[in-house]
Amino acid sequence: MKKSLTILSFALLALTFESCEKCATCTTFEEDPNATTTERVTEICGRGRDFTDQVTVYERTNWECVEN
């Protein structure tokens, strides 16, 4: 019984620290004079490191990202 309680406690602890989904809105301005709009906007969502990596990729390619 004690072993089952310990395993259950660790499982609940792991779920407690699971990161919540975050979203960010990223914008950039089109330099092509033939483009239909000058501003491009996209929203990215994710969790933990995946989200951070996505934002980093966008920011390295001259997008400006703001967390929602």
N, C-alpha and C positions, 0 to 999 in steps of 0.2 A: 504494500500500500504506500509506504514511504517513497519507494522508487517511482511509482506512478505519479505521485504528487510532485516530485522533483522534476520529472520530465514535463508534466503539464505546466509547471511554473516557468521553465525555460522556454517552452513554446509560446506562452503568453508574453513573456519578456521580449522575445524576438518580434512578435507582431506589434508590440508597443513602439519599438524603434524603427519600424518600417517607414520610410519617408513618404510623405504625401505628394500627390501630383502637383507640380507647379506649371504655370503657364507664363509665357512672355510674348509681347508683341514687338516684332522687329520691323523696322522701316529703313528704306534706302531711297535715294533719288536717282532716277534714270538719267543717264547722260546722253542717250541716243535722241537726237532731235526728231526722229520719225516715230518715237514711241507715242502711244495714245494717251498715257498719263505720265506725269513726271515723278510721282511717288509710288513706290511699291511697298505693300504691307503684307506681312504674314504672321500667323500666330503659331507658336510651337509649344507643345506640352510634353512633359515627361517627369520621370522620377530620378532622384539621386544623380549619379554620375552621368547617366545618359542625357539628362536635361542640361547639366553643366557643359558637357561636351558639345551639344547642339548649339547652345548660346555662344560658346567660344568660336565655333566654326563660322557662324554668322557674323560675329564681331570682327573676325580676322579678314572677312571679305567686305569690309566697309558698311556693314549694316549696324544700325543702332537699336539695341534691344532694351526693353523696359519690362521688368517683372510685373505681372498683374496682381 
